[in-house]
Amino acid sequence: MYIEDRTMKYAVMINAFGEDDWIYVTEDCLDGLCVKVYNTSEEAEDAAEVWRLPGKERNVKVVTYASKD
């Protein structure tokens, strides 16, 4: 879904708790935790490698994310 006041970025999601239970990778920000976003899918894929375990690569995915800039 396109939102006018947002910019399309990329984020990493991990499936840590169950088959359909995906969470965003976050970082500390002024308001607490925020979704960690990347400008390109390549940057997000590089960051996702930290979370990919051998044999469980399907538990990590890069997704588009509408971010306020």
KOLGU-4560 file (N, C-alpha, C; in nm, 3 decimals, padded with zeros to 5 digits):
<recs>
<n_xx: 00.084 n_yy: -00.118 n_zz: 00.000 ca_xx: 00.000 ca_yy: 00.000 ca_zz: 00.000 c_xx: 00.089 c_yy: 00.124 c_zz: 00.000 mol: A seq: 1 type: MET>
<n_xx: 00.061 n_yy: 00.215 n_zz: -00.087 ca_xx: 00.139 ca_yy: 00.338 ca_zz: -00.098 c_xx: 00.082 c_yy: 00.445 c_zz: -00.005 mol: A seq: 2 type: TYR>
<n_xx: 00.169 n_yy: 00.510 n_zz: 00.069 ca_xx: 00.129 ca_yy: 00.618 ca_zz: 00.158 c_xx: 00.207 c_yy: 00.742 c_zz: 00.115 mol: A seq: 3 type: ILE>
<n_xx: 00.137 n_yy: 00.853 n_zz: 00.085 ca_xx: 00.201 ca_yy: 00.970 ca_zz: 00.026 c_xx: 00.315 c_yy: 01.029 c_zz: 00.107 mol: A seq: 4 type: GLU>
<n_xx: 00.303 n_yy: 01.036 n_zz: 00.239 ca_xx: 00.407 ca_yy: 01.103 ca_zz: 00.319 c_xx: 00.518 c_yy: 01.008 c_zz: 00.364 mol: A seq: 5 type: ASP>
<n_xx: 00.528 n_yy: 00.896 n_zz: 00.300 ca_xx: 00.630 ca_yy: 00.798 ca_zz: 00.339 c_xx: 00.718 c_yy: 00.761 c_zz: 00.220 mol: A seq: 6 type: ARG>
<n_xx: 00.840 n_yy: 00.718 n_zz: 00.250 ca_xx: 00.936 ca_yy: 00.677 ca_zz: 00.149 c_xx: 00.953 c_yy: 00.526 c_zz: 00.157 mol: A seq: 7 type: THR>
<n_xx: 00.961 n_yy: 00.461 n_zz: 00.042 ca_xx: 00.979 ca_yy: 00.317 ca_zz: 00.042 c_xx: 01.124 c_yy: 00.284 c_zz: 00.076 mol: A seq: 8 type: MET>
<n_xx: 01.140 n_yy: 00.204 n_zz: 00.178 ca_xx: 01.271 ca_yy: 00.155 ca_zz: 00.222 c_xx: 01.261 c_yy: 00.003 c_zz: 00.232 mol: A seq: 9 type: LYS>
<n_xx: 01.360 n_yy: -00.058 n_zz: 00.294 ca_xx: 01.362 ca_yy: -00.203 ca_zz: 00.312 c_xx: 01.391 c_yy: -00.234 c_zz: 00.458 mol: A seq: 10 type: TYR>
<n_xx: 01.335 n_yy: -00.344 n_zz: 00.506 ca_xx: 01.354 ca_yy: -00.386 ca_zz: 00.644 c_xx: 01.377 c_yy: -00.538 c_zz: 00.645 mol: A seq: 11 type: ALA>
<n_xx: 01.430 n_yy: -00.587 n_zz: 00.757 ca_xx: 01.454 ca_yy: -00.730 ca_zz: 00.775 c_xx: 01.351 c_yy: -00.782 c_zz: 00.875 mol: A seq: 12 type: VAL>
<n_xx: 01.292 n_yy: -00.895 n_zz: 00.842 ca_xx: 01.199 ca_yy: -00.961 ca_zz: 00.933 c_xx: 01.252 c_yy: -01.101 c_zz: 00.964 mol: A seq: 13 type: MET>
<n_xx: 01.232 n_yy: -01.144 n_zz: 01.088 ca_xx: 01.272 ca_yy: -01.279 ca_zz: 01.127 c_xx: 01.152 c_yy: -01.353 c_zz: 01.184 mol: A seq: 14 type: ILE>
<n_xx: 01.151 n_yy: -01.481 n_zz: 01.160 ca_xx: 01.047 ca_yy: -01.569 ca_zz: 01.211 c_xx: 01.107 c_yy: -01.642 c_zz: 01.331 mol: A seq: 15 type: ASN>
<n_xx: 01.087 n_yy: -01.586 n_zz: 01.448 ca_xx: 01.153 ca_yy: -01.638 ca_zz: 01.567 c_xx: 01.065 c_yy: -01.726 c_zz: 01.654 mol: A seq: 16 type: ALA>
<n_xx: 00.933 n_yy: -01.715 n_zz: 01.641 ca_xx: 00.846 ca_yy: -01.779 ca_zz: 01.738 c_xx: 00.750 c_yy: -01.883 c_zz: 01.681 mol: A seq: 17 type: PHE>
<n_xx: 00.728 n_yy: -01.884 n_zz: 01.553 ca_xx: 00.635 ca_yy: -01.978 ca_zz: 01.494 c_xx: 00.621 c_yy: -01.955 c_zz: 01.346 mol: A seq: 18 type: GLY>
<n_xx: 00.544 n_yy: -02.040 n_zz: 01.282 ca_xx: 00.535 ca_yy: -02.038 ca_zz: 01.137 c_xx: 00.492 c_yy: -01.904 c_zz: 01.078 mol: A seq: 19 type: GLU>
<n_xx: 00.393 n_yy: -01.841 n_zz: 01.138 ca_xx: 00.343 ca_yy: -01.714 ca_zz: 01.085 c_xx: 00.365 c_yy: -01.599 c_zz: 01.183 mol: A seq: 20 type: ASP>
<n_xx: 00.470 n_yy: -01.603 n_zz: 01.259 ca_xx: 00.495 ca_yy: -01.504 ca_zz: 01.363 c_xx: 00.623 c_yy: -01.427 c_zz: 01.330 mol: A seq: 21 type: ASP>
<n_xx: 00.613 n_yy: -01.332 n_zz: 01.237 ca_xx: 00.727 ca_yy: -01.254 ca_zz: 01.191 c_xx: 00.740 c_yy: -01.125 c_zz: 01.271 mol: A seq: 22 type: TRP>
<n_xx: 00.865 n_yy: -01.088 n_zz: 01.303 ca_xx: 00.891 ca_yy: -00.961 ca_zz: 01.370 c_xx: 00.999 c_yy: -00.885 c_zz: 01.293 mol: A seq: 23 type: ILE>
<n_xx: 00.993 n_yy: -00.752 n_zz: 01.303 ca_xx: 01.095 ca_yy: -00.668 ca_zz: 01.240 c_xx: 01.220 c_yy: -00.664 c_zz: 01.327 mol: A seq: 24 type: TYR>
<n_xx: 01.336 n_yy: -00.654 n_zz: 01.263 ca_xx: 01.460 ca_yy: -00.624 ca_zz: 01.334 c_xx: 01.454 c_yy: -00.476 c_zz: 01.369 mol: A seq: 25 type: VAL>
<n_xx: 01.485 n_yy: -00.442 n_zz: 01.494 ca_xx: 01.472 ca_yy: -00.305 ca_zz: 01.540 c_xx: 01.606 c_yy: -00.248 c_zz: 01.585 mol: A seq: 26 type: THR>
<n_xx: 01.604 n_yy: -00.118 n_zz: 01.614 ca_xx: 01.719 ca_yy: -00.048 ca_zz: 01.669 c_xx: 01.668 c_yy: 00.054 c_zz: 01.770 mol: A seq: 27 type: GLU>
<n_xx: 01.755 n_yy: 00.100 n_zz: 01.858 ca_xx: 01.719 ca_yy: 00.204 ca_zz: 01.953 c_xx: 01.702 c_yy: 00.337 c_zz: 01.881 mol: A seq: 28 type: ASP>
<n_xx: 01.601 n_yy: 00.412 n_zz: 01.920 ca_xx: 01.581 ca_yy: 00.546 ca_zz: 01.867 c_xx: 01.527 c_yy: 00.635 c_zz: 01.979 mol: A seq: 29 type: CYS>
<n_xx: 01.500 n_yy: 00.758 n_zz: 01.952 ca_xx: 01.456 ca_yy: 00.852 ca_zz: 02.055 c_xx: 01.327 c_yy: 00.810 c_zz: 02.124 mol: A seq: 30 type: LEU>
<n_xx: 01.238 n_yy: 00.746 n_zz: 02.053 ca_xx: 01.109 ca_yy: 00.705 ca_zz: 02.107 c_xx: 01.106 c_yy: 00.561 c_zz: 02.157 mol: A seq: 31 type: ASP>
<n_xx: 01.221 n_yy: 00.499 n_zz: 02.175 ca_xx: 01.226 ca_yy: 00.358 ca_zz: 02.214 c_xx: 01.285 c_yy: 00.276 c_zz: 02.101 mol: A seq: 32 type: GLY>
<n_xx: 01.216 n_yy: 00.170 n_zz: 02.062 ca_xx: 01.262 ca_yy: 00.087 ca_zz: 01.951 c_xx: 01.194 c_yy: 00.129 c_zz: 01.822 mol: A seq: 33 type: LEU>
<n_xx: 01.272 n_yy: 00.128 n_zz: 01.713 ca_xx: 01.221 ca_yy: 00.159 ca_zz: 01.579 c_xx: 01.266 c_yy: 00.049 c_zz: 01.484 mol: A seq: 34 type: CYS>
<n_xx: 01.190 n_yy: 00.028 n_zz: 01.380 ca_xx: 01.229 ca_yy: -00.068 ca_zz: 01.277 c_xx: 01.356 c_yy: -00.017 c_zz: 01.209 mol: A seq: 35 type: VAL>
<n_xx: 01.455 n_yy: -00.104 n_zz: 01.198 ca_xx: 01.579 ca_yy: -00.070 ca_zz: 01.128 c_xx: 01.551 c_yy: -00.076 c_zz: 00.978 mol: A seq: 36 type: LYS>
<n_xx: 01.569 n_yy: 00.038 n_zz: 00.909 ca_xx: 01.540 ca_yy: 00.043 ca_zz: 00.766 c_xx: 01.667 c_yy: 00.070 c_zz: 00.685 mol: A seq: 37 type: VAL>
<n_xx: 01.663 n_yy: 00.027 n_zz: 00.560 ca_xx: 01.775 ca_yy: 00.040 ca_zz: 00.467 c_xx: 01.726 c_yy: 00.105 c_zz: 00.339 mol: A seq: 38 type: TYR>
<n_xx: 01.814 n_yy: 00.178 n_zz: 00.273 ca_xx: 01.779 ca_yy: 00.248 ca_zz: 00.149 c_xx: 01.765 c_yy: 00.156 c_zz: 00.030 mol: A seq: 39 type: ASN>
<n_xx: 01.840 n_yy: 00.046 n_zz: 00.028 ca_xx: 01.835 ca_yy: -00.047 ca_zz: -00.086 c_xx: 01.812 c_yy: -00.189 c_zz: -00.037 mol: A seq: 40 type: THR>
<n_xx: 01.761 n_yy: -00.272 n_zz: -00.126 ca_xx: 01.741 ca_yy: -00.413 ca_zz: -00.091 c_xx: 01.875 c_yy: -00.482 c_zz: -00.069 mol: A seq: 41 type: SER>
<n_xx: 01.978 n_yy: -00.437 n_zz: -00.139 ca_xx: 02.111 ca_yy: -00.496 ca_zz: -00.123 c_xx: 02.165 c_yy: -00.472 c_zz: 00.018 mol: A seq: 42 type: GLU>
<n_xx: 02.149 n_yy: -00.349 n_zz: 00.068 ca_xx: 02.192 ca_yy: -00.319 ca_zz: 00.205 c_xx: 02.117 c_yy: -00.405 c_zz: 00.305 mol: A seq: 43 type: GLU>
<n_xx: 01.986 n_yy: -00.421 n_zz: 00.284 ca_xx: 01.905 ca_yy: -00.502 ca_zz: 00.375 c_xx: 01.945 c_yy: -00.650 c_zz: 00.367 mol: A seq: 44 type: ALA>
<n_xx: 01.972 n_yy: -00.699 n_zz: 00.247 ca_xx: 02.016 ca_yy: -00.839 ca_zz: 00.233 c_xx: 02.148 c_yy: -00.863 c_zz: 00.305 mol: A seq: 45 type: GLU>
<n_xx: 02.240 n_yy: -00.768 n_zz: 00.294 ca_xx: 02.368 ca_yy: -00.780 ca_zz: 00.365 c_xx: 02.346 c_yy: -00.787 c_zz: 00.516 mol: A seq: 46 type: ASP>
<n_xx: 02.259 n_yy: -00.701 n_zz: 00.568 ca_xx: 02.230 ca_yy: -00.699 ca_zz: 00.711 c_xx: 02.157 c_yy: -00.827 c_zz: 00.754 mol: A seq: 47 type: ALA>
<n_xx: 02.076 n_yy: -00.881 n_zz: 00.668 ca_xx: 01.999 ca_yy: -01.002 ca_zz: 00.700 c_xx: 02.088 c_yy: -01.124 c_zz: 00.719 mol: A seq: 48 type: ALA>
<n_xx: 02.206 n_yy: -01.124 n_zz: 00.660 ca_xx: 02.296 ca_yy: -01.238 ca_zz: 00.672 c_xx: 02.330 c_yy: -01.271 c_zz: 00.817 mol: A seq: 49 type: GLU>
<n_xx: 02.333 n_yy: -01.171 n_zz: 00.904 ca_xx: 02.362 ca_yy: -01.192 ca_zz: 01.046 c_xx: 02.258 c_yy: -01.285 c_zz: 01.108 mol: A seq: 50 type: VAL>
<n_xx: 02.134 n_yy: -01.278 n_zz: 01.061 ca_xx: 02.023 ca_yy: -01.354 ca_zz: 01.119 c_xx: 02.001 c_yy: -01.489 c_zz: 01.053 mol: A seq: 51 type: TRP>
<n_xx: 02.064 n_yy: -01.515 n_zz: 00.939 ca_xx: 02.041 ca_yy: -01.640 ca_zz: 00.866 c_xx: 02.128 c_yy: -01.751 c_zz: 00.922 mol: A seq: 52 type: ARG>
<n_xx: 02.063 n_yy: -01.851 n_zz: 00.978 ca_xx: 02.132 ca_yy: -01.967 ca_zz: 01.032 c_xx: 02.132 c_yy: -02.078 c_zz: 00.929 mol: A seq: 53 type: LEU>
<n_xx: 02.240 n_yy: -02.157 n_zz: 00.923 ca_xx: 02.245 ca_yy: -02.267 ca_zz: 00.827 c_xx: 02.124 c_yy: -02.360 c_zz: 00.845 mol: A seq: 54 type: PRO>
<n_xx: 02.056 n_yy: -02.387 n_zz: 00.735 ca_xx: 01.940 ca_yy: -02.473 ca_zz: 00.737 c_xx: 01.810 c_yy: -02.403 c_zz: 00.774 mol: A seq: 55 type: GLY>
<n_xx: 01.819 n_yy: -02.277 n_zz: 00.817 ca_xx: 01.700 ca_yy: -02.202 ca_zz: 00.856 c_xx: 01.693 c_yy: -02.067 c_zz: 00.786 mol: A seq: 56 type: LYS>
<n_xx: 01.750 n_yy: -02.061 n_zz: 00.668 ca_xx: 01.755 ca_yy: -01.937 ca_zz: 00.593 c_xx: 01.616 c_yy: -01.882 c_zz: 00.563 mol: A seq: 57 type: GLU>
<n_xx: 01.516 n_yy: -01.969 n_zz: 00.552 ca_xx: 01.380 ca_yy: -01.925 ca_zz: 00.519 c_xx: 01.314 c_yy: -01.849 c_zz: 00.634 mol: A seq: 58 type: ARG>
<n_xx: 01.377 n_yy: -01.847 n_zz: 00.750 ca_xx: 01.323 ca_yy: -01.775 ca_zz: 00.866 c_xx: 01.362 c_yy: -01.627 c_zz: 00.867 mol: A seq: 59 type: ASN>
<n_xx: 01.425 n_yy: -01.581 n_zz: 00.761 ca_xx: 01.467 ca_yy: -01.440 ca_zz: 00.750 c_xx: 01.427 c_yy: -01.391 c_zz: 00.612 mol: A seq: 60 type: VAL>
<n_xx: 01.367 n_yy: -01.273 n_zz: 00.608 ca_xx: 01.330 ca_yy: -01.216 ca_zz: 00.477 c_xx: 01.347 c_yy: -01.064 c_zz: 00.480 mol: A seq: 61 type: LYS>
<n_xx: 01.372 n_yy: -01.010 n_zz: 00.361 ca_xx: 01.379 ca_yy: -00.866 ca_zz: 00.341 c_xx: 01.246 c_yy: -00.824 c_zz: 00.279 mol: A seq: 62 type: VAL>
<n_xx: 01.188 n_yy: -00.718 n_zz: 00.335 ca_xx: 01.058 ca_yy: -00.670 ca_zz: 00.289 c_xx: 01.064 c_yy: -00.520 c_zz: 00.262 mol: A seq: 63 type: VAL>
<n_xx: 00.973 n_yy: -00.471 n_zz: 00.179 ca_xx: 00.962 ca_yy: -00.326 ca_zz: 00.161 c_xx: 00.895 c_yy: -00.269 c_zz: 00.286 mol: A seq: 64 type: THR>
<n_xx: 00.929 n_yy: -00.144 n_zz: 00.318 ca_xx: 00.878 ca_yy: -00.081 ca_zz: 00.439 c_xx: 00.857 c_yy: 00.067 c_zz: 00.411 mol: A seq: 65 type: TYR>
<n_xx: 00.738 n_yy: 00.117 n_zz: 00.437 ca_xx: 00.708 ca_yy: 00.258 ca_zz: 00.418 c_xx: 00.757 c_yy: 00.334 c_zz: 00.541 mol: A seq: 66 type: ALA>
<n_xx: 00.859 n_yy: 00.417 n_zz: 00.523 ca_xx: 00.925 ca_yy: 00.485 ca_zz: 00.635 c_xx: 00.906 c_yy: 00.636 c_zz: 00.627 mol: A seq: 67 type: SER>
<n_xx: 00.884 n_yy: 00.698 n_zz: 00.742 ca_xx: 00.882 ca_yy: 00.845 ca_zz: 00.746 c_xx: 01.024 c_yy: 00.895 c_zz: 00.742 mol: A seq: 68 type: LYS>
<n_xx: 01.051 n_yy: 00.991 n_zz: 00.661 ca_xx: 01.186 ca_yy: 01.049 ca_zz: 00.654 c_xx: 01.184 c_yy: 01.193 c_zz: 00.694 mol: A seq: 69 type: ASP>
</recs>
